[in-house]
Amino acid sequence: MKELLYAWLTNRTFLIILFTVNLLGTLYGYYWYEYQLMNTEPIFLLFVPDSPTASLFFTVVIGFFLLGKRCKIMEALALVTLFKYGIWAVVMNILTGQVTGTISLQAWMLIFSHGAMALQGILYAPFYRFSWWHLALAAIWTLHNDVIDYVFGQYPVYSSLDQFVMEIGYFTFWLSIASIGLAYWLVIYKKSAKRNLMNYSS
């Protein structure tokens, strides 16, 4: 079963489709942030569109795969941020539904698309080869982004959740820690354990 899944995930036609879908999703994501970006100071522009940037990292990773190459720092950034912002958006849209009493069609679209982001981040983890220092750089980026969002007030706008900003910031920080830990476990720890087992067996 695992071999079949891996064969499917590495199929060139599927990778081209995945690259195209993520590229289009990234472009739409930046467009979705248009109003907030227009009202953002230039120094913060890079850190506002969190989810589109996460899917951009993954698009770059798939692009390198298609070229028969890899970019390890992008792999680390993709895994951490895809999972983090995928889960974050799902939780925020469900929470918005609880506050407003309804989940709109757009919210369902965001829940589905961001859930898919988190899932594809996990599914492609077995193919990544980044090391601890790549993950350290990704961790710095991710935690720095949290500071920009919740210290300097550049977090994604969910108007119905304004009264929960402090709680959301706390949740986001620990989600970042969990995402970094997940990336370490899925790529660095598992591959180290596999090498140790092979060395012990030999």
N, C-alpha and C positions, 0 to 999 in steps of 0.2 A: 504493500500500500504506500509506504514511504517512498519507495523507488518510483512509483507511478506519479506521485505528487511532485517529486523533484524533477522528473522528466517533463511534466507539464509546465512547471514554473520556469524551466530553462529553455523551453521551446522558443525558437527565434520568432515565429509568427506571434505567439502569445506575448513575448517581450515587446515587440513592436506595437501591439495593441495597447499593452500596459503603459508603454512610454507615451503614446498618443493621448490616452485617457488622462494620465497624470499631468501632461503638459497643458491640455485644455482646461483641466480642473484648476491648475495653478494660475493660468491666465484669468479664468473666471474669478478665482479667489482674490486676486489683486484688484480686479474690477469691483468686487463686492465691498472691498475696503476703501473704495474711491473717496467717499464723503469724509471718512475719518482721516485719510491721508491728506486730503486738501486742508484739513484743520490741524495738522500735526507740524510741529517745529522740525525743520530739516534734520537736526541732529538725532531725532528719534525715528526718522522714517524707516530705517532698516529693521527696527524692532517691533513695528506695529502689526504688519500682516503675518501673524505667527503661522497659521495653518498653510497658507499658500507657500510660504518659505519652506516649511517642512516637506510639502509635496514637491517643491523645486529640488530640494536635496535628493529626494528619491528619484526624480526624473533624471537627474545627472547621473546617479548610480546606474540606472537602467541603460542610459546612453553609453556609459563606459562598458557595461556588460555586452552590449550589442557590437561594440568595437573590439571586443576581446581584451579589454583592459579593466582596471579597477582603480578607484580612488578611495583609499581607506578612511580618510577624514570625512568624506561625504557619506560613507557607509555608516560611520558612527553617528554623525549628525542626523542621518535619515532615520535610523532605528530609534534613537532617543526621542526625536521631535515628532515623528509620525505617531508613535504610541502615546506620547504625552498629549499632543494637541488633538489627536483623534478621540481619546478618552475624555479630555477636557470639554470638547464641544458637545459630545453626546450628553455628558452630565449637565452642562449649562442649558441645553435645549430642553431636557427633561425637567430641570428645575424651573425654567421659564414657564413650561406648561403647568406645573404645579401651582405657581404663583398666579398665573393669569386664568387658569381653569381650562385651558385648551392648548393643544399642540397644533400649530398651523401646518399646512402642506409644505411650506418652505422649511419649517423646523424639522419635519420628518425627512426632507431631502438632506438637510444638514446632518441629522442623526445617522442616516444611512451612509452618506459619503464619508463622514469622519470616522464612523465605525469601520468602514472599509480601509481607511488610512491606517488605523491601528492594527488591523488584521494583516495587511500586506507588509507592514513593518516587521511583524513577528514571523510571517511565512518565509521571508527572504533572509532572516537572520542566519540560517545554516550556511549561506553562501558568502557571508562576510568574513573578512580576514583582518579586521582592525585590531590594534594592540591597545594596551592600557593607556598609552600617551595620546592616542587618537581619541579615546573615550574621555580622557581628562580634558582635552580641548573642547569636545562636544559638551561636557558637563559645565565648563566655564561659560560657554555660549548660552546654554539653557538657563543656568542660574542667574547670569547677568541679565538675560531677557526678563526674568521674573522681577528683578530689581527695577528695571526700566518700566515694566508694566505697573507694579504696585507701590513703588516708592515715588516714581515720577508721573504716575497716573496715565500711562499709555496703554492700559489694558483694552481688549476688545469691548466695544460698547454693546451691552445688553441692558437697555433702559429699565426694564421691569425688575432687574436684579441690583439696581444701584444701592439699595439698602443693605446688601450682603457683600459689599466689596471687600471688607476686612476678612470675612470668612472665606470668600473665594480666593483671596490672595494666600491665605494659610493653606487651603486645600491645594492650590496650584504649586506651592513650594514643595509640599510632600509628594505630589504627583510627579514633579521633576525628579526628586530623589528616587522614587520608585522606578521611574523610566530609566534612569542611569543605572540603577541596580539590576533591572531586567536586562539591559544591554550587556552589562558585565557578565551576568549569569549565562545568557544565551550564546555569547560569542567567546569571551575570554576564558571564563571558568570552564565551560563545557569542552572547549578545544584543549585546554591545559589538562583536564581530567582524562580526556581521550588519549593524549600523548603519554601521560603517566601510565595509563593502563597498557598501552602498546609496549612501552619500555619494560614494564613489569612482566608482561607476557613473554617478551623475547629473552 
